[in-house]
Amino acid sequence: VLPILVHLFLYRQAAPTALPTFVLVGPSGGGKTALLTLAERKTVAQTHTSTAPLAIEALLPSDVVPASSHYRAPGDPAYERARRFLLLDTPGHGKLRHFATTQLINPTNVRGIIFVVDAASVAEEAGLNEAAEYLHDVLLALQKRYTGAPTSKGPKAIPVLIAANKLDLFTALPPHLVRIQLERAVSTVRKSRAKGLKDSGVALGGEDDGLDQEREWLGEGGEGHFEFQHMEEVGTGVVVKGGNVIGGDGTDVKSWFEWIGAQL
Ligand code: GDP
């Protein structure tokens, strides 16, 4: 009986096909569900309760080539396989964010994080601050994953795409401004988090806080202005690309799929 159990156990371990996975994060209303529905070609859109993460299998559009398959011909089974990936939606509501954080810290085959943000909402302080706090925490989780790795080589990098969505809205900021606004607001979040830690450290009379505070400090670029570029020192490339999932003269998310293809 034992060998059979062992066999079953091993089989169960090996069974789940770990397709390359991209985790969708970002504030509620950014367009994650819309993107998921769009990417889920040929299948009926699933209703989901928005309290649980939802994974769907997606295919790269035929005009985007996965980076691993530049020398393969369409129709080659390996080429077709390489175009498959999973998109994992996570609820944007603050209290439910631990789903996303678990995915970041404990990845099976996560190739990238897609932070979907409403490019019109970041034109206003409230929307910008909400997005920046969320983004700060996502980036800090990735940084800790990198700096906390047991080997000096560090774990495989998980890049971040900031998908500046809803560019069809005339109030939407263009991607380069979304970038500047988010960098500025993340700088502010970083400063206020550090101050909060310092204050609580003083209140507790702790002495070892210096180290802990350093671990909580996002980016390696010192105390000045935070730039996404600083994340490269902790193994995380961050790019901002604009698009719109619905609306306007039609859908335009080509640059996002190209980014996904570059990670496949
Ligand atoms: P989620 O909370 O991130 O899952 O966001 P949803 O996918 O539910 O989208 C929030 C709202 O934004 C919905 O009403 C969508 O129809 C709308 N929306 C999503 N993408 C776009 C877009 O590219 N342009 C416009 N104008 N509206 C969009």
py3Dmol code that shows the C-alpha trace and the ligand (Angstrom):
import py3Dmol

protein = """\
ATOM      1  CA  VAL A   1       0.000   0.000   0.000  1.00  0.00           C
ATOM      2  CA  LEU A   2       2.773   2.386   0.917  1.00  0.00           C
ATOM      3  CA  PRO A   3       4.335   2.542  -2.573  1.00  0.00           C
ATOM      4  CA  ILE A   4       0.913   3.271  -3.993  1.00  0.00           C
ATOM      5  CA  LEU A   5       0.404   6.090  -1.509  1.00  0.00           C
ATOM      6  CA  VAL A   6       3.844   7.464  -2.253  1.00  0.00           C
ATOM      7  CA  HIS A   7       3.105   7.238  -5.934  1.00  0.00           C
ATOM      8  CA  LEU A   8      -0.216   9.012  -5.490  1.00  0.00           C
ATOM      9  CA  PHE A   9       1.458  11.686  -3.406  1.00  0.00           C
ATOM     10  CA  LEU A  10       4.155  12.309  -5.987  1.00  0.00           C
ATOM     11  CA  TYR A  11       1.635  12.263  -8.780  1.00  0.00           C
ATOM     12  CA  ARG A  12      -0.508  14.796  -6.977  1.00  0.00           C
ATOM     13  CA  GLN A  13       2.528  16.991  -6.459  1.00  0.00           C
ATOM     14  CA  ALA A  14       3.504  16.875 -10.097  1.00  0.00           C
ATOM     15  CA  ALA A  15       0.043  17.048 -11.583  1.00  0.00           C
ATOM     16  CA  PRO A  16      -0.768  20.784 -11.646  1.00  0.00           C
ATOM     17  CA  THR A  17       0.628  22.197 -14.863  1.00  0.00           C
ATOM     18  CA  ALA A  18       2.453  25.315 -13.811  1.00  0.00           C
ATOM     19  CA  LEU A  19       1.744  27.541 -16.768  1.00  0.00           C
ATOM     20  CA  PRO A  20       3.604  30.863 -16.684  1.00  0.00           C
ATOM     21  CA  THR A  21       1.459  33.042 -14.461  1.00  0.00           C
ATOM     22  CA  PHE A  22       0.871  36.784 -14.403  1.00  0.00           C
ATOM     23  CA  VAL A  23      -0.764  38.270 -11.338  1.00  0.00           C
ATOM     24  CA  LEU A  24      -3.163  41.171 -11.821  1.00  0.00           C
ATOM     25  CA  VAL A  25      -3.108  43.666  -8.979  1.00  0.00           C
ATOM     26  CA  GLY A  26      -4.131  47.265  -8.487  1.00  0.00           C
ATOM     27  CA  PRO A  27      -6.847  49.404  -6.962  1.00  0.00           C
ATOM     28  CA  SER A  28     -10.468  48.459  -7.422  1.00  0.00           C
ATOM     29  CA  GLY A  29     -11.971  49.888 -10.601  1.00  0.00           C
ATOM     30  CA  GLY A  30      -8.717  49.946 -12.564  1.00  0.00           C
ATOM     31  CA  GLY A  31      -9.923  47.415 -15.121  1.00  0.00           C
ATOM     32  CA  LYS A  32      -8.531  44.061 -13.960  1.00  0.00           C
ATOM     33  CA  THR A  33     -11.759  42.149 -14.492  1.00  0.00           C
ATOM     34  CA  ALA A  34     -12.252  43.770 -17.881  1.00  0.00           C
ATOM     35  CA  LEU A  35      -8.732  42.772 -18.918  1.00  0.00           C
ATOM     36  CA  LEU A  36      -9.294  39.238 -17.685  1.00  0.00           C
ATOM     37  CA  THR A  37     -12.474  38.962 -19.709  1.00  0.00           C
ATOM     38  CA  LEU A  38     -10.730  40.322 -22.775  1.00  0.00           C
ATOM     39  CA  ALA A  39      -7.776  37.943 -22.470  1.00  0.00           C
ATOM     40  CA  GLU A  40     -10.013  34.956 -21.954  1.00  0.00           C
ATOM     41  CA  ARG A  41     -10.584  34.378 -25.619  1.00  0.00           C
ATOM     42  CA  LYS A  42     -13.087  31.847 -26.853  1.00  0.00           C
ATOM     43  CA  THR A  43     -14.493  31.192 -23.411  1.00  0.00           C
ATOM     44  CA  VAL A  44     -17.579  32.529 -21.749  1.00  0.00           C
ATOM     45  CA  ALA A  45     -16.769  35.162 -19.165  1.00  0.00           C
ATOM     46  CA  GLN A  46     -16.979  33.729 -15.695  1.00  0.00           C
ATOM     47  CA  THR A  47     -18.826  35.514 -12.979  1.00  0.00           C
ATOM     48  CA  HIS A  48     -16.748  35.792  -9.903  1.00  0.00           C
ATOM     49  CA  THR A  49     -17.539  36.917  -6.446  1.00  0.00           C
ATOM     50  CA  SER A  50     -14.602  39.326  -6.263  1.00  0.00           C
ATOM     51  CA  THR A  51     -13.682  37.917  -2.864  1.00  0.00           C
ATOM     52  CA  ALA A  52     -11.599  35.064  -4.255  1.00  0.00           C
ATOM     53  CA  PRO A  53      -8.770  35.099  -6.767  1.00  0.00           C
ATOM     54  CA  LEU A  54      -9.665  33.840 -10.206  1.00  0.00           C
ATOM     55  CA  ALA A  55      -7.261  32.314 -12.694  1.00  0.00           C
ATOM     56  CA  ILE A  56      -8.020  32.057 -16.372  1.00  0.00           C
ATOM     57  CA  GLU A  57      -5.991  30.567 -19.149  1.00  0.00           C
ATOM     58  CA  ALA A  58      -5.135  32.987 -21.909  1.00  0.00           C
ATOM     59  CA  LEU A  59      -3.340  32.914 -25.241  1.00  0.00           C
ATOM     60  CA  LEU A  60      -1.023  35.536 -26.651  1.00  0.00           C
ATOM     61  CA  PRO A  61      -2.650  37.180 -29.691  1.00  0.00           C
ATOM     62  CA  SER A  62      -1.317  35.686 -32.917  1.00  0.00           C
ATOM     63  CA  ASP A  63       0.693  38.805 -33.818  1.00  0.00           C
ATOM     64  CA  VAL A  64       2.734  38.693 -30.600  1.00  0.00           C
ATOM     65  CA  VAL A  65       5.690  36.304 -30.423  1.00  0.00           C
ATOM     66  CA  PRO A  66       6.767  34.806 -27.098  1.00  0.00           C
ATOM     67  CA  ALA A  67      10.401  35.707 -26.375  1.00  0.00           C
ATOM     68  CA  SER A  68      11.389  32.051 -26.053  1.00  0.00           C
ATOM     69  CA  SER A  69      10.045  31.221 -29.519  1.00  0.00           C
ATOM     70  CA  HIS A  70      11.586  33.747 -31.866  1.00  0.00           C
ATOM     71  CA  TYR A  71      13.163  30.971 -33.895  1.00  0.00           C
ATOM     72  CA  ARG A  72      10.122  28.736 -34.000  1.00  0.00           C
ATOM     73  CA  ALA A  73       7.459  28.756 -36.676  1.00  0.00           C
ATOM     74  CA  PRO A  74       3.766  29.253 -35.954  1.00  0.00           C
ATOM     75  CA  GLY A  75       2.126  25.833 -35.955  1.00  0.00           C
ATOM     76  CA  ASP A  76       5.127  24.237 -34.224  1.00  0.00           C
ATOM     77  CA  PRO A  77       3.590  22.639 -31.089  1.00  0.00           C
ATOM     78  CA  ALA A  78       6.303  24.193 -28.884  1.00  0.00           C
ATOM     79  CA  TYR A  79       5.444  27.613 -30.296  1.00  0.00           C
ATOM     80  CA  GLU A  80       1.761  27.123 -29.608  1.00  0.00           C
ATOM     81  CA  ARG A  81       2.502  25.885 -26.078  1.00  0.00           C
ATOM     82  CA  ALA A  82       4.715  28.878 -25.362  1.00  0.00           C
ATOM     83  CA  ARG A  83       1.830  31.253 -26.110  1.00  0.00           C
ATOM     84  CA  ARG A  84      -0.270  29.931 -23.229  1.00  0.00           C
ATOM     85  CA  PHE A  85      -0.275  31.611 -19.848  1.00  0.00           C
ATOM     86  CA  LEU A  86      -2.419  32.116 -16.773  1.00  0.00           C
ATOM     87  CA  LEU A  87      -3.821  35.425 -15.657  1.00  0.00           C
ATOM     88  CA  LEU A  88      -4.596  35.538 -11.981  1.00  0.00           C
ATOM     89  CA  ASP A  89      -7.042  38.193 -10.897  1.00  0.00           C
ATOM     90  CA  THR A  90      -6.967  39.433  -7.347  1.00  0.00           C
ATOM     91  CA  PRO A  91      -9.602  41.535  -5.666  1.00  0.00           C
ATOM     92  CA  GLY A  92      -8.563  45.161  -5.431  1.00  0.00           C
ATOM     93  CA  HIS A  93     -10.314  45.904  -2.172  1.00  0.00           C
ATOM     94  CA  GLY A  94      -7.838  46.748   0.569  1.00  0.00           C
ATOM     95  CA  LYS A  95      -8.898  44.048   2.997  1.00  0.00           C
ATOM     96  CA  LEU A  96      -8.560  41.363   0.369  1.00  0.00           C
ATOM     97  CA  ARG A  97      -5.072  42.264  -0.740  1.00  0.00           C
ATOM     98  CA  HIS A  98      -3.449  39.434   1.174  1.00  0.00           C
ATOM     99  CA  PHE A  99      -4.405  37.207  -1.772  1.00  0.00           C
ATOM    100  CA  ALA A 100      -2.138  39.253  -3.973  1.00  0.00           C
ATOM    101  CA  THR A 101       0.650  39.395  -1.419  1.00  0.00           C
ATOM    102  CA  THR A 102       0.586  35.605  -1.006  1.00  0.00           C
ATOM    103  CA  GLN A 103       0.982  35.283  -4.747  1.00  0.00           C
ATOM    104  CA  LEU A 104       3.934  37.652  -4.736  1.00  0.00           C
ATOM    105  CA  ILE A 105       5.737  36.032  -1.825  1.00  0.00           C
ATOM    106  CA  ASN A 106       4.950  32.432  -2.635  1.00  0.00           C
ATOM    107  CA  PRO A 107       5.005  32.112  -6.393  1.00  0.00           C
ATOM    108  CA  THR A 108       4.678  28.855  -8.259  1.00  0.00           C
ATOM    109  CA  ASN A 109       5.497  30.090 -11.730  1.00  0.00           C
ATOM    110  CA  VAL A 110       4.916  33.828 -11.551  1.00  0.00           C
ATOM    111  CA  ARG A 111       6.580  35.555 -14.511  1.00  0.00           C
ATOM    112  CA  GLY A 112       5.292  39.007 -13.862  1.00  0.00           C
ATOM    113  CA  ILE A 113       3.019  41.330 -11.940  1.00  0.00           C
ATOM    114  CA  ILE A 114       0.582  43.509 -13.849  1.00  0.00           C
ATOM    115  CA  PHE A 115      -0.484  46.527 -11.849  1.00  0.00           C
ATOM    116  CA  VAL A 116      -3.604  47.848 -13.561  1.00  0.00           C
ATOM    117  CA  VAL A 117      -4.387  51.460 -12.799  1.00  0.00           C
ATOM    118  CA  ASP A 118      -7.006  53.880 -14.083  1.00  0.00           C
ATOM    119  CA  ALA A 119      -4.922  56.593 -15.786  1.00  0.00           C
ATOM    120  CA  ALA A 120      -7.699  59.130 -15.225  1.00  0.00           C
ATOM    121  CA  SER A 121      -8.035  58.422 -11.508  1.00  0.00           C
ATOM    122  CA  VAL A 122      -4.326  59.059 -10.876  1.00  0.00           C
ATOM    123  CA  ALA A 123      -4.838  62.593 -12.158  1.00  0.00           C
ATOM    124  CA  GLU A 124      -6.547  63.270  -8.818  1.00  0.00           C
ATOM    125  CA  GLU A 125      -4.925  63.174  -5.380  1.00  0.00           C
ATOM    126  CA  ALA A 126      -7.265  60.557  -3.872  1.00  0.00           C
ATOM    127  CA  GLY A 127      -6.922  58.095  -6.732  1.00  0.00           C
ATOM    128  CA  LEU A 128      -3.203  58.713  -6.971  1.00  0.00           C
ATOM    129  CA  ASN A 129      -2.614  58.119  -3.261  1.00  0.00           C
ATOM    130  CA  GLU A 130      -4.637  54.921  -3.213  1.00  0.00           C
ATOM    131  CA  ALA A 131      -2.734  53.577  -6.209  1.00  0.00           C
ATOM    132  CA  ALA A 132       0.635  54.647  -4.764  1.00  0.00           C
ATOM    133  CA  GLU A 133       0.031  52.947  -1.410  1.00  0.00           C
ATOM    134  CA  TYR A 134      -0.936  49.726  -3.122  1.00  0.00           C
ATOM    135  CA  LEU A 135       1.993  49.935  -5.533  1.00  0.00           C
ATOM    136  CA  HIS A 136       4.419  50.720  -2.714  1.00  0.00           C
ATOM    137  CA  ASP A 137       3.351  47.565  -0.861  1.00  0.00           C
ATOM    138  CA  VAL A 138       3.592  45.395  -3.968  1.00  0.00           C
ATOM    139  CA  LEU A 139       7.094  46.694  -4.745  1.00  0.00           C
ATOM    140  CA  LEU A 140       8.197  46.309  -1.123  1.00  0.00           C
ATOM    141  CA  ALA A 141       6.937  42.700  -1.111  1.00  0.00           C
ATOM    142  CA  LEU A 142       9.019  42.020  -4.243  1.00  0.00           C
ATOM    143  CA  GLN A 143      12.038  43.726  -2.706  1.00  0.00           C
ATOM    144  CA  LYS A 144      11.759  41.624   0.468  1.00  0.00           C
ATOM    145  CA  ARG A 145      11.408  38.479  -1.607  1.00  0.00           C
ATOM    146  CA  TYR A 146      14.685  39.407  -3.294  1.00  0.00           C
ATOM    147  CA  THR A 147      16.697  40.607  -0.303  1.00  0.00           C
ATOM    148  CA  GLY A 148      15.369  37.819   1.919  1.00  0.00           C
ATOM    149  CA  ALA A 149      16.446  35.062  -0.472  1.00  0.00           C
ATOM    150  CA  PRO A 150      18.858  32.553   1.070  1.00  0.00           C
ATOM    151  CA  THR A 151      21.291  32.490  -1.865  1.00  0.00           C
ATOM    152  CA  SER A 152      23.414  35.446  -2.862  1.00  0.00           C
ATOM    153  CA  LYS A 153      22.226  35.091  -6.442  1.00  0.00           C
ATOM    154  CA  GLY A 154      18.699  35.977  -5.438  1.00  0.00           C
ATOM    155  CA  PRO A 155      15.488  34.435  -6.776  1.00  0.00           C
ATOM    156  CA  LYS A 156      14.427  34.758 -10.385  1.00  0.00           C
ATOM    157  CA  ALA A 157      13.354  38.317 -11.039  1.00  0.00           C
ATOM    158  CA  ILE A 158       9.659  39.127 -11.185  1.00  0.00           C
ATOM    159  CA  PRO A 159       9.150  42.198 -13.372  1.00  0.00           C
ATOM    160  CA  VAL A 160       6.270  44.645 -12.981  1.00  0.00           C
ATOM    161  CA  LEU A 161       4.136  46.156 -15.729  1.00  0.00           C
ATOM    162  CA  ILE A 162       2.179  49.216 -14.710  1.00  0.00           C
ATOM    163  CA  ALA A 163      -0.729  49.065 -17.127  1.00  0.00           C
ATOM    164  CA  ALA A 164      -2.019  52.637 -17.393  1.00  0.00           C
ATOM    165  CA  ASN A 165      -5.560  51.808 -18.433  1.00  0.00           C
ATOM    166  CA  LYS A 166      -8.493  53.831 -19.792  1.00  0.00           C
ATOM    167  CA  LEU A 167      -6.421  55.977 -22.133  1.00  0.00           C
ATOM    168  CA  ASP A 168      -9.615  56.412 -24.142  1.00  0.00           C
ATOM    169  CA  LEU A 169     -10.850  58.829 -21.441  1.00  0.00           C
ATOM    170  CA  PHE A 170      -9.834  62.379 -22.196  1.00  0.00           C
ATOM    171  CA  THR A 171      -9.027  62.994 -18.527  1.00  0.00           C
ATOM    172  CA  ALA A 172      -6.504  60.130 -18.582  1.00  0.00           C
ATOM    173  CA  LEU A 173      -2.852  61.042 -18.055  1.00  0.00           C
ATOM    174  CA  PRO A 174      -0.434  59.851 -20.730  1.00  0.00           C
ATOM    175  CA  PRO A 175       1.815  56.992 -19.555  1.00  0.00           C
ATOM    176  CA  HIS A 176       4.924  59.120 -18.954  1.00  0.00           C
ATOM    177  CA  LEU A 177       2.926  61.349 -16.615  1.00  0.00           C
ATOM    178  CA  VAL A 178       1.379  58.337 -14.883  1.00  0.00           C
ATOM    179  CA  ARG A 179       4.938  57.263 -14.222  1.00  0.00           C
ATOM    180  CA  ILE A 180       6.026  60.632 -12.852  1.00  0.00           C
ATOM    181  CA  GLN A 181       2.934  60.974 -10.664  1.00  0.00           C
ATOM    182  CA  LEU A 182       3.273  57.466  -9.247  1.00  0.00           C
ATOM    183  CA  GLU A 183       6.993  57.895  -8.535  1.00  0.00           C
ATOM    184  CA  ARG A 184       6.271  61.113  -6.696  1.00  0.00           C
ATOM    185  CA  ALA A 185       3.391  59.621  -4.689  1.00  0.00           C
ATOM    186  CA  VAL A 186       5.317  56.420  -3.867  1.00  0.00           C
ATOM    187  CA  SER A 187       8.126  58.661  -2.551  1.00  0.00           C
ATOM    188  CA  THR A 188       5.614  60.247  -0.194  1.00  0.00           C
ATOM    189  CA  VAL A 189       4.245  56.878   0.937  1.00  0.00           C
ATOM    190  CA  ARG A 190       7.785  55.663   1.557  1.00  0.00           C
ATOM    191  CA  LYS A 191       8.602  58.683   3.675  1.00  0.00           C
ATOM    192  CA  SER A 192       5.433  58.484   5.748  1.00  0.00           C
ATOM    193  CA  ARG A 193       5.837  54.727   6.319  1.00  0.00           C
ATOM    194  CA  ALA A 194       9.415  55.292   7.511  1.00  0.00           C
ATOM    195  CA  LYS A 195       8.258  58.048   9.832  1.00  0.00           C
ATOM    196  CA  GLY A 196       5.509  55.808  11.211  1.00  0.00           C
ATOM    197  CA  LEU A 197       8.040  53.078  11.952  1.00  0.00           C
ATOM    198  CA  LYS A 198      10.432  55.516  13.562  1.00  0.00           C
ATOM    199  CA  ASP A 199       7.724  56.978  15.780  1.00  0.00           C
ATOM    200  CA  SER A 200       6.576  53.555  16.941  1.00  0.00           C
ATOM    201  CA  GLY A 201      10.210  52.546  17.517  1.00  0.00           C
ATOM    202  CA  VAL A 202      10.785  55.585  19.709  1.00  0.00           C
ATOM    203  CA  ALA A 203       7.593  54.888  21.610  1.00  0.00           C
ATOM    204  CA  LEU A 204       8.730  51.317  22.296  1.00  0.00           C
ATOM    205  CA  GLY A 205      12.268  52.404  23.154  1.00  0.00           C
ATOM    206  CA  GLY A 206      13.633  49.805  20.716  1.00  0.00           C
ATOM    207  CA  GLU A 207      17.287  49.902  19.761  1.00  0.00           C
ATOM    208  CA  ASP A 208      17.513  47.462  16.845  1.00  0.00           C
ATOM    209  CA  ASP A 209      15.142  49.441  14.721  1.00  0.00           C
ATOM    210  CA  GLY A 210      17.771  50.730  12.351  1.00  0.00           C
ATOM    211  CA  LEU A 211      18.074  47.423  10.565  1.00  0.00           C
ATOM    212  CA  ASP A 212      14.356  46.749  10.483  1.00  0.00           C
ATOM    213  CA  GLN A 213      13.694  50.176   9.122  1.00  0.00           C
ATOM    214  CA  GLU A 214      16.186  49.602   6.364  1.00  0.00           C
ATOM    215  CA  ARG A 215      14.344  46.445   5.360  1.00  0.00           C
ATOM    216  CA  GLU A 216      11.101  48.393   5.223  1.00  0.00           C
ATOM    217  CA  TRP A 217      12.607  51.141   3.073  1.00  0.00           C
ATOM    218  CA  LEU A 218      11.609  50.745  -0.553  1.00  0.00           C
ATOM    219  CA  GLY A 219      14.356  50.957  -3.174  1.00  0.00           C
ATOM    220  CA  GLU A 220      18.093  51.314  -2.880  1.00  0.00           C
ATOM    221  CA  GLY A 221      18.291  54.848  -4.172  1.00  0.00           C
ATOM    222  CA  GLY A 222      18.869  56.572  -0.839  1.00  0.00           C
ATOM    223  CA  GLU A 223      16.628  59.154   0.768  1.00  0.00           C
ATOM    224  CA  GLY A 224      15.916  61.271  -2.267  1.00  0.00           C
ATOM    225  CA  HIS A 225      13.156  60.979  -4.782  1.00  0.00           C
ATOM    226  CA  PHE A 226      11.982  57.435  -5.492  1.00  0.00           C
ATOM    227  CA  GLU A 227      12.284  56.225  -9.070  1.00  0.00           C
ATOM    228  CA  PHE A 228      11.125  52.918 -10.510  1.00  0.00           C
ATOM    229  CA  GLN A 229      14.645  52.499 -11.829  1.00  0.00           C
ATOM    230  CA  HIS A 230      15.841  51.964  -8.244  1.00  0.00           C
ATOM    231  CA  MET A 231      13.919  48.696  -8.200  1.00  0.00           C
ATOM    232  CA  GLU A 232      16.375  47.190 -10.668  1.00  0.00           C
ATOM    233  CA  GLU A 233      18.921  46.950  -7.876  1.00  0.00           C
ATOM    234  CA  VAL A 234      16.545  44.585  -6.099  1.00  0.00           C
ATOM    235  CA  GLY A 235      15.824  42.518  -9.192  1.00  0.00           C
ATOM    236  CA  THR A 236      12.601  44.160 -10.302  1.00  0.00           C
ATOM    237  CA  GLY A 237      12.223  45.939 -13.610  1.00  0.00           C
ATOM    238  CA  VAL A 238       9.248  48.322 -13.636  1.00  0.00           C
ATOM    239  CA  VAL A 239       7.760  49.709 -16.848  1.00  0.00           C
ATOM    240  CA  VAL A 240       4.687  51.836 -17.515  1.00  0.00           C
ATOM    241  CA  LYS A 241       2.665  51.199 -20.670  1.00  0.00           C
ATOM    242  CA  GLY A 242      -0.612  52.745 -21.661  1.00  0.00           C
ATOM    243  CA  GLY A 243      -3.670  51.086 -23.110  1.00  0.00           C
ATOM    244  CA  ASN A 244      -7.398  50.737 -22.940  1.00  0.00           C
ATOM    245  CA  VAL A 245      -9.294  47.527 -22.392  1.00  0.00           C
ATOM    246  CA  ILE A 246     -12.599  48.925 -23.601  1.00  0.00           C
ATOM    247  CA  GLY A 247     -13.992  52.169 -24.935  1.00  0.00           C
ATOM    248  CA  GLY A 248     -12.745  54.756 -27.398  1.00  0.00           C
ATOM    249  CA  ASP A 249     -12.144  53.705 -30.968  1.00  0.00           C
ATOM    250  CA  GLY A 250     -11.690  50.135 -29.810  1.00  0.00           C
ATOM    251  CA  THR A 251      -9.451  48.101 -27.635  1.00  0.00           C
ATOM    252  CA  ASP A 252      -5.749  48.729 -27.439  1.00  0.00           C
ATOM    253  CA  VAL A 253      -3.747  46.541 -25.128  1.00  0.00           C
ATOM    254  CA  LYS A 254      -1.124  45.464 -27.634  1.00  0.00           C
ATOM    255  CA  SER A 255       1.820  46.864 -25.665  1.00  0.00           C
ATOM    256  CA  TRP A 256       0.713  44.909 -22.589  1.00  0.00           C
ATOM    257  CA  PHE A 257       0.545  41.643 -24.535  1.00  0.00           C
ATOM    258  CA  GLU A 258       3.970  42.430 -26.009  1.00  0.00           C
ATOM    259  CA  TRP A 259       5.317  42.849 -22.496  1.00  0.00           C
ATOM    260  CA  ILE A 260       3.748  39.506 -21.506  1.00  0.00           C
ATOM    261  CA  GLY A 261       5.250  37.909 -24.615  1.00  0.00           C
ATOM    262  CA  ALA A 262       8.687  39.231 -23.649  1.00  0.00           C
ATOM    263  CA  GLN A 263       8.419  37.314 -20.346  1.00  0.00           C
ATOM    264  CA  LEU A 264       7.328  34.037 -21.967  1.00  0.00           C
TER     265      LEU A 264
END
"""
ligand_1 = """\
28
GDP
P -11.388 46.015 -11.423
O -12.037 46.448 -10.159
O -9.942 46.393 -11.474
O -11.622 44.567 -11.758
O -12.050 46.901 -12.592
P -13.173 46.483 -13.658
O -12.600 45.582 -14.696
O -14.371 46.002 -12.925
O -13.449 47.893 -14.340
C -13.980 48.975 -13.617
C -14.787 49.842 -14.552
O -13.946 50.456 -15.520
C -15.824 49.064 -15.337
O -16.994 49.837 -15.403
C -15.203 48.913 -16.706
O -16.182 48.844 -17.714
C -14.403 50.197 -16.823
N -13.248 50.071 -17.715
C -12.319 49.071 -17.732
N -11.406 49.290 -18.686
C -11.721 50.464 -19.294
C -11.129 51.233 -20.368
O -10.105 50.886 -20.971
N -11.757 52.401 -20.693
C -12.883 52.817 -20.063
N -13.424 53.971 -20.463
N -13.459 52.126 -19.054
C -12.905 50.962 -18.678
"""
view = py3Dmol.view(width=600, height=400)
view.addModel(protein, "pdb")
view.setStyle({"model": 0}, {"cartoon": {"style": "trace"}})
view.addModel(ligand_1, "xyz")
view.setStyle({"model": 1}, {"stick": {}})
view.zoomTo()
view.show()
